[in-house]
Amino acid sequence: MNLIDVYIHEVTKRIRKEKRDETSLELRSTIENMLPEDYSESDIKEVLKKLGSPVEVAASYQNTPRLLIGPKVFDTYIRTIKLVIPWAIIITFIVQMIESIVLYNEEGGALLSAIIQTISLTIAHIISVIIYVLFWITVTFIVIERSGENNIRIPLIKDHPDWTPDDLTKVKIIPKEKTISLNDNIFSFLGIAIFSFVYFNAHHLIGIYTSHNKGGFKFVMPIFNQEVLLSFAPIILICIVLSVALTLWKLKEGQWTMLIAVVNALLQCTGVIVFILIAIHSDFIHSPAVPYIAAITETTSAKILVAIDRILFVSIAIAIIANAFDIYNGFKKARI
């Protein structure tokens, strides 16, 4: 894309969606009217330099002014939030995990109950910390801007030099359909972490529960054979490491590429194959769990085994379909 297209993109992405088409046409017309007939790239850069930074131009196209943070410090404000919020979340998460581990008492109930309580408290604390941090960062920038100080220096944040049209050459425009959003990567990391924890602690988490005399749940016995799960641990660990590496790669690229789609497909296929091998293992189900479930449901062990086989078959089918759909979407987006 030429400099004009990139400049218009940088402006319009900062304004409301319903105004983007109108603004794009108006801004393009303004730029073309400012250019000579036989213009060169240097002429374009001169015109864009006169128009100014896309951040300030976008602010001028807004019907309503920024009531809190002005355009001159808005970029630094956003970069400060992006720096502080992740660290605040990480520190809060670590503190909550340490506190939960230290205070955990096996006699107080099942591990699942403790995990649910920990997750609830962690989410509540993270929300509180985010609101608290956003409030004080916003207040700080309001005070700084109202005092007339626009040259703000924040530790660990590099000062951006004044904008020039040459900055547009560094802009990488990614089609929306091809983009790998930050939310996708966050959910990927979260999914990997949850799967890893559950897989290696299945004998404490996935099983038969009864009500605890002190309230909550009491873990009776596992449903799955942990020894069978751990026999696949080496390849599972490799898949986990590769999944983390792939997610970091997606985070860096920010878009689907054919190479990422290929690696994703190979990893997904490997995961499905391993899942099938685990599911069809003869000792996958913890043998004492079958008669226990049969006694509770007032049926026979044979019927319970048939029901389990059907559940595993459906689970395998769902895994195959879901992974095939994910692989297809990866290649589809990479081709855009």
C-alpha positions in Angstrom: 0.0 0.0 0.0 1.2 3.5 -0.7 1.8 6.2 1.9 -1.6 7.8 1.3 -3.4 4.6 2.0 -1.4 3.8 5.1 -1.9 7.3 6.4 -5.6 7.2 5.9 -5.7 3.7 7.6 -3.7 5.1 10.6 -6.2 8.0 10.9 -9.5 6.1 10.4 -8.6 3.2 12.7 -8.7 5.7 15.6 -12.2 7.0 14.9 -15.7 5.4 15.2 -16.5 2.7 12.6 -19.6 4.5 11.3 -17.5 7.5 10.4 -14.5 5.7 8.8 -15.8 5.5 5.2 -16.8 9.2 5.2 -13.6 10.3 6.8 -11.5 8.2 4.4 -13.1 9.8 1.3 -12.8 13.3 2.8 -9.2 12.9 3.9 -8.1 11.3 0.6 -9.7 14.3 -1.3 -7.9 16.7 1.0 -4.5 15.1 0.4 -5.1 14.9 -3.4 -6.0 18.6 -3.6 -2.8 19.5 -1.7 -0.6 17.5 -4.2 0.7 18.9 -7.5 -0.3 17.1 -10.7 2.8 15.1 -11.3 3.6 14.3 -7.7 6.3 12.2 -6.3 6.8 10.3 -3.0 8.6 13.3 -1.6 5.6 15.5 -2.4 3.3 13.0 -0.6 5.6 13.1 2.5 5.6 16.9 2.5 1.8 17.0 2.4 1.4 14.4 5.1 3.9 16.2 7.2 1.8 19.4 6.9 -1.3 17.5 7.9 0.5 16.1 11.0 0.4 13.0 13.1 -2.5 10.5 12.4 -3.3 10.7 16.1 -4.0 14.4 16.0 -5.8 14.3 12.7 -8.1 11.5 14.0 -8.9 13.7 17.0 -9.8 16.6 14.8 -12.4 14.4 13.0 -14.1 13.4 16.2 -17.4 15.3 16.8 -16.8 15.1 20.6 -13.5 16.2 22.1 -11.6 13.9 24.5 -13.0 14.8 27.9 -10.3 13.2 30.0 -7.0 12.7 28.0 -6.0 14.9 25.1 -4.4 13.6 21.9 -1.0 15.0 22.8 -0.6 12.7 25.8 -3.0 10.0 24.8 -0.4 7.8 23.1 1.8 7.9 26.3 -1.3 7.3 28.4 -2.2 4.1 26.4 1.4 2.8 26.5 1.6 3.4 30.3 -1.6 1.3 30.7 -0.3 -1.4 28.5 2.9 -1.5 30.6 1.4 -1.4 34.0 -1.8 -3.5 33.7 -0.2 -6.8 32.6 2.3 -6.6 35.5 -0.5 -5.7 38.0 -2.5 -8.8 36.8 0.6 -11.1 36.9 1.6 -9.9 40.4 -2.0 -10.2 41.7 -2.3 -13.7 40.2 1.0 -14.9 41.7 0.1 -13.5 45.2 -3.3 -15.2 45.1 -1.7 -18.5 44.0 0.9 -18.4 46.7 -1.7 -17.5 49.3 -4.0 -20.3 48.2 -1.2 -22.9 48.3 0.0 -21.8 51.7 -3.5 -21.8 53.2 -4.8 -24.9 51.5 -5.9 -27.6 53.9 -6.8 -31.1 52.5 -9.2 -31.7 55.4 -11.1 -28.6 54.5 -12.6 -30.2 51.4 -11.8 -31.4 47.9 -9.2 -29.8 45.8 -11.8 -28.9 43.2 -13.6 -26.8 45.8 -10.4 -25.0 46.7 -9.6 -24.3 43.1 -13.1 -22.9 42.4 -12.7 -20.6 45.5 -9.2 -19.6 44.4 -10.4 -18.8 40.9 -13.3 -16.7 42.2 -11.1 -14.7 44.6 -8.4 -14.2 42.0 -10.8 -12.9 39.4 -12.4 -10.5 41.9 -8.9 -9.2 43.0 -7.7 -8.8 39.4 -10.8 -6.8 38.5 -10.3 -4.6 41.6 -6.6 -4.1 40.8 -7.4 -3.2 37.1 -10.0 -0.6 38.2 -7.7 0.8 40.9 -4.7 1.1 38.5 -6.8 2.6 35.6 -8.2 5.1 38.0 -4.9 6.4 39.3 -3.2 6.4 35.9 -6.1 8.4 34.4 -6.1 10.8 37.3 -2.3 11.3 37.1 -2.5 12.0 33.3 -5.4 14.4 33.8 -3.4 16.4 36.3 -0.3 16.4 34.1 -2.2 17.5 31.0 -4.2 20.2 32.8 -0.9 21.5 34.2 0.3 22.1 30.6 3.0 19.5 30.7 2.9 17.5 27.5 6.4 16.1 27.5 5.8 13.2 29.9 8.6 10.8 30.8 7.5 7.5 32.1 10.1 5.0 33.4 10.6 1.9 31.2 8.8 3.7 28.3 10.9 5.0 25.5 10.2 8.5 24.3 8.7 8.5 20.9 10.4 11.0 18.5 8.1 13.5 16.7 6.0 11.9 14.0 7.3 12.0 10.4 5.8 10.4 7.2 8.7 8.0 7.2 7.0 6.3 10.2 4.3 5.1 7.8 6.8 2.8 6.1 7.1 0.8 9.4 3.3 0.3 9.6 2.1 -3.2 8.9 -1.5 -3.3 7.9 -3.2 -6.6 8.6 -6.6 -7.5 7.1 -9.2 -8.0 9.9 -9.9 -11.6 8.8 -6.2 -12.5 9.0 -5.6 -10.9 12.4 -4.7 -13.0 15.4 -6.2 -10.9 18.2 -4.7 -10.5 21.7 -7.7 -12.1 23.2 -7.2 -15.2 21.1 -3.6 -15.5 22.4 -4.7 -14.9 26.0 -7.3 -17.6 25.8 -4.7 -19.9 24.2 -2.4 -19.4 27.2 -5.2 -19.8 29.6 -6.4 -23.0 27.9 -2.8 -24.5 27.9 -2.4 -23.7 31.6 -5.8 -25.2 32.6 -5.2 -28.3 30.5 -1.7 -28.8 32.0 -2.9 -28.4 35.5 -5.9 -30.7 35.1 -4.0 -33.4 33.2 -1.3 -33.8 35.8 -3.8 -33.6 38.7 -6.6 -35.6 37.2 -6.6 -38.1 40.1 -7.4 -35.2 42.5 -9.8 -33.3 40.2 -11.8 -35.5 37.9 -13.7 -38.1 39.8 -16.6 -39.0 42.0 -17.6 -36.4 44.7 -19.9 -36.5 47.7 -21.1 -33.7 49.9 -18.8 -32.7 52.7 -20.0 -32.6 56.3 -18.6 -29.1 56.6 -20.2 -28.0 53.3 -18.7 -28.2 49.8 -17.5 -31.4 48.1 -15.5 -34.4 49.3 -13.4 -36.3 46.7 -14.1 -40.0 46.8 -12.1 -41.6 44.0 -10.8 -40.6 40.5 -12.5 -41.8 37.3 -9.3 -41.9 35.2 -6.2 -44.0 35.8 -3.4 -41.5 36.6 -0.7 -44.0 35.7 -2.0 -44.3 32.2 -2.1 -40.5 31.9 1.4 -40.2 33.1 2.7 -42.8 30.7 1.9 -40.3 28.0 3.5 -37.4 29.9 6.6 -37.0 27.8 4.7 -36.4 24.5 2.1 -34.3 26.4 4.9 -32.1 27.8 6.3 -31.7 24.3 2.9 -30.7 23.0 2.5 -28.2 25.8 5.8 -26.6 25.1 5.2 -26.5 21.4 1.7 -25.0 22.0 3.2 -22.2 24.2 5.9 -21.6 21.5 3.2 -21.4 18.8 1.1 -19.0 20.8 4.1 -16.8 21.4 4.8 -16.9 17.6 1.2 -15.9 16.9 1.5 -13.1 19.4 4.6 -11.8 17.7 3.3 -12.1 14.1 -0.2 -10.8 14.9 -1.6 -12.6 11.8 -2.1 -16.0 10.2 0.7 -17.1 7.8 0.9 -20.3 5.8 3.8 -21.5 8.0 1.9 -20.8 11.2 -1.2 -22.7 9.7 1.0 -25.7 8.9 2.6 -25.9 12.3 -0.8 -25.4 13.9 -2.2 -28.3 11.8 0.6 -30.6 12.7 0.3 -29.8 16.4 -3.5 -30.2 16.3 -3.2 -33.6 14.6 -0.7 -34.8 17.1 -2.9 -33.7 20.0 -5.9 -35.6 18.5 -3.9 -38.8 17.9 -2.5 -38.7 21.5 -6.0 -38.1 22.9 -7.4 -41.1 20.9 -4.5 -43.3 22.1 -5.3 -42.4 25.7 -9.0 -42.8 25.3 -8.8 -46.3 23.8 -6.3 -47.5 26.4 -7.7 -50.6 28.1 -6.9 -49.3 31.6 -7.8 -45.6 31.0 -10.8 -45.8 33.4 -10.0 -46.3 37.1 -11.4 -49.8 37.6 -12.9 -49.3 41.2 -14.9 -46.3 39.9 -17.1 -48.5 37.6 -18.8 -50.7 40.3 -19.1 -47.6 42.6 -21.0 -45.7 39.9 -23.1 -48.8 39.2 -24.0 -49.0 42.8 -25.0 -45.4 43.0 -27.1 -45.5 39.8 -28.5 -48.9 40.7 -27.4 -50.5 37.5 -24.8 -53.0 36.4 -21.1 -52.5 35.7 -21.5 -53.7 32.2 -24.0 -50.9 31.4 -21.7 -48.3 33.0 -18.8 -49.5 30.8 -21.0 -49.3 27.7 -22.0 -45.7 28.7 -18.4 -44.8 29.2 -17.4 -46.2 25.8 -20.1 -44.1 24.2 -19.0 -41.0 26.0 -15.4 -41.5 24.9 -16.5 -42.2 21.3 -18.5 -38.9 21.2 -15.6 -37.1 22.8 -13.2 -38.4 20.2 -15.6 -37.4 17.4 -16.0 -33.9 18.8 -12.2 -33.6 19.2 -11.7 -34.6 15.6 -14.4 -32.2 14.2 -13.2 -29.3 16.4 -9.6 -29.7 15.4 -10.4 -30.1 11.7 -12.5 -26.9 11.9 -9.6 -25.1 13.6 -7.1 -26.3 11.0 -9.4 -25.3 8.1 -9.8 -21.8 9.6 -6.1 -21.5 10.0 -5.4 -22.2 6.3 -8.4 -20.1 5.2 -7.1 -17.1 7.1 -3.5 -17.6 6.0 -4.6 -17.5 2.3 -6.2 -14.1 2.7 
